[in-house]
Amino acid sequence: MTSTIERVGVVGAGAMGGMYAAHFAKAGFDVRFVARGERAARLRDAQLVVNGEPVHADVIDADAPEDWAADLLLFAVKDGQLDAALDDAASTASPSTIVLSVLNGLDSEERIAERLGDGATVLLCVALAMDAERIDGEIRYRQAGKLVFGRPHNDEISPEVQAVQETLTRAGLAWETPVDMRHRLWWKFMVNVGINQASAVLDAPYGDFQHDGDARALMSALVDEVVAVANAEGVALGLEDVEAWHRVLAGQPVDGRTSMHQDVRAGRPTEVDSFGGRVVALGLAHGIPTPFNQAMVWILRARARDAAA
């Protein structure tokens, strides 16, 4: 196991991947984007710009793998892109690689660990309160948020977790390692199911959810269904968790947009199957009604079909 991190691989050069890569590169890490074929060529040819500054990072083409392995490998793609991303990144993982996934949902780490086998140490991770988005070809953000990560239980801090803590501090990124990381993973899932889906369906920015009204009521109804299925799964989400989310929401830019809201506006596929679809499936498994999440699935799938037609 590596005790220090110097080489950082980033899989995904969208808003989140670009923002994190910019932090690592500016702090002096050896940063490489991992891609394949035409996408790798585009990343080489087009200068990635974040908040007005070019990002100095090389590109590894999975079709022409190099003798380079990441100390830290960060996955920042959409759920539907993960399988292809894992194929691209496999050659950059070694037994000493630490992996973080900032994907939404509940199971990206499990899928990554299954694909990479013994080739890496995969930590649980969620990204909170960041507002990066791509505007006119440039990635812009006002707040980088916080990465919450660790092993499922962190009563003691492992060397891998400590190495990532030190790396994020050096990169100027806020972090937290809670004792019960699984609870925090479900908390972020609750947040995403509520605000992402409601904002996407209503075409509404954060500000519309920061006060009582129909938008906040829809978000709350979606959240309540997550709380119900989480408890059935043995994860004790409750009122304190909902109130914690409301405090975070109050600090978001009123004109900021969630990632799913951005996807709908851009005509991109959404993560509704990983959000509402997962809640509906868990509800069926436990005999818990989930009508609000079912409605989100129907609406967002129908919109996606219309956009693709």
C-alpha positions, -999 to 999 in steps of 0.1 A, spaced: 0 0 0 13 34 -10 18 58 20 19 89 -3 -1 99 -34 16 117 -63 -1 102 -94 -38 110 -98 -59 94 -126 -92 111 -134 -119 91 -153 -144 116 -167 -136 152 -178 -170 167 -172 -179 193 -147 -169 173 -116 -139 155 -131 -126 187 -145 -130 206 -113 -112 180 -92 -84 176 -118 -78 213 -117 -73 212 -79 -49 183 -81 -29 197 -110 -26 232 -94 -13 215 -62 15 198 -82 3 163 -86 10 142 -117 -26 143 -131 -38 122 -161 -72 120 -176 -81 84 -186 -101 80 -218 -102 61 -251 -99 67 -288 -116 98 -301 -124 110 -266 -88 108 -256 -78 127 -287 -103 154 -280 -90 158 -245 -54 161 -258 -64 186 -285 -88 208 -265 -75 227 -236 -97 221 -206 -105 254 -188 -118 256 -152 -128 290 -138 -108 307 -165 -76 288 -160 -62 260 -182 -58 226 -165 -24 211 -170 -30 174 -172 -19 147 -196 -42 121 -212 -38 83 -211 -55 66 -241 -68 32 -231 -62 20 -267 -25 27 -262 -18 20 -225 13 34 -209 35 21 -181 17 44 -156 -4 34 -126 -24 58 -105 -18 62 -68 -53 77 -66 -79 69 -93 -110 91 -93 -142 81 -112 -163 111 -121 -187 98 -148 -224 91 -150 -238 58 -139 -245 47 -174 -209 54 -184 -193 34 -156 -189 0 -173 -170 16 -203 -150 38 -179 -139 7 -160 -126 -8 -192 -107 24 -199 -92 26 -165 -83 -10 -158 -47 -6 -170 -40 23 -147 -49 4 -115 -24 -16 -95 -25 -33 -60 -14 0 -45 -41 22 -62 -67 38 -40 -101 45 -58 -127 71 -51 -160 73 -69 -180 105 -69 -208 88 -89 -243 92 -75 -263 62 -63 -256 33 -40 -235 8 -57 -207 23 -79 -180 12 -54 -192 -23 -55 -192 -24 -93 -157 -9 -94 -143 -34 -69 -159 -63 -87 -143 -51 -121 -109 -43 -107 -107 -73 -85 -76 -73 -64 -62 -44 -84 -71 -15 -61 -85 -4 -27 -120 11 -32 -132 35 -6 -168 47 -2 -172 83 -12 -199 110 -17 -194 146 -30 -214 173 -12 -223 209 -20 -203 214 -51 -219 234 -79 -196 228 -109 -212 230 -144 -201 234 -180 -211 268 -195 -201 277 -230 -174 250 -232 -158 260 -199 -162 244 -165 -172 269 -138 -179 265 -101 -184 288 -71 -180 262 -44 -160 229 -46 -180 214 -18 -167 185 3 -157 149 -3 -170 126 24 -151 92 22 -137 63 40 -142 26 47 -177 15 57 -167 20 93 -139 43 104 -135 39 142 -98 37 133 -83 55 103 -66 32 78 -34 41 60 -53 44 27 -79 68 42 -51 88 58 -32 90 25 -64 104 8 -70 129 36 -35 143 32 -39 144 -6 -72 163 -5 -57 188 21 -28 194 -2 -52 200 -31 -72 225 -12 -103 203 -11 -125 200 20 -131 164 33 -147 145 61 -143 109 72 -173 98 93 -174 68 116 -204 54 97 -197 59 61 -226 37 49 -251 60 66 -236 90 49 -238 72 15 -275 66 20 -279 102 32 -265 115 -1 -287 90 -20 -317 105 -1 -306 140 -11 -301 131 -47 -334 113 -50 -352 144 -37 -335 174 -52 -321 160 -84 -354 145 -96 -376 173 -85 -354 200 -100 -352 180 -133 -389 176 -136 -398 211 -125 -369 228 -144 -362 246 -111 -329 259 -95 -320 254 -58 -337 286 -48 -371 272 -56 -366 245 -29 -352 267 -2 -387 279 10 -420 262 16 -441 257 -15 -450 231 -41 -413 224 -52 -401 218 -17 -432 196 -10 -424 174 -40 -388 171 -29 -399 162 6 -423 135 -6 -395 119 -26 -372 121 4 -398 105 27 -399 74 5 -361 70 7 -362 73 44 -388 44 45 -368 21 23 -335 29 40 -349 19 74 -361 -13 58 -326 -19 46 -312 -14 81 -300 22 76 -315 45 102 -323 77 83 -346 100 101 -357 135 109 -322 146 119 -309 136 85 -336 155 67 -329 186 87 -292 183 80 -301 183 43 -322 214 47 -293 232 63 -270 223 33 -298 233 9 -301 267 25 -264 274 16 -267 265 -21 -267 293 -47 -303 303 -55 -296 301 -92 -276 269 -90 -287 237 -108 -284 201 -99 -266 177 -122 -298 161 -133 -314 195 -140 -283 202 -162 -287 169 -179 -323 174 -188 -316 209 -201 -288 196 -223 -308 167 -236 -285 142 -220 -296 108 -204 -304 112 -167 -297 89 -137 -334 84 -129 -329 46 -129 -302 49 -102 -324 72 -82 -362 68 -85 -358 34 -102 -337 21 -73 -362 34 -47 -391 18 -65 -373 -15 -67 -365 -14 -30 -401 -4 -22 -413 -35 -41 -388 -57 -23 -400 -45 12 -437 -39 4 -434 -1 8 -454 22 -16 -432 46 -36 -457 65 -58 -437 98 -60 -405 81 -72 -425 59 -96 -439 91 -111 -404 105 -115 -393 74 -133 -423 76 -157 -419 113 -164 -381 114 -169 -380 82 -189 -407 96 -212 -388 128 -216 -357 110 -225 -375 90 -252 -389 123 -266 -355 139 -266 -340 109 -284 -367 107 -310 
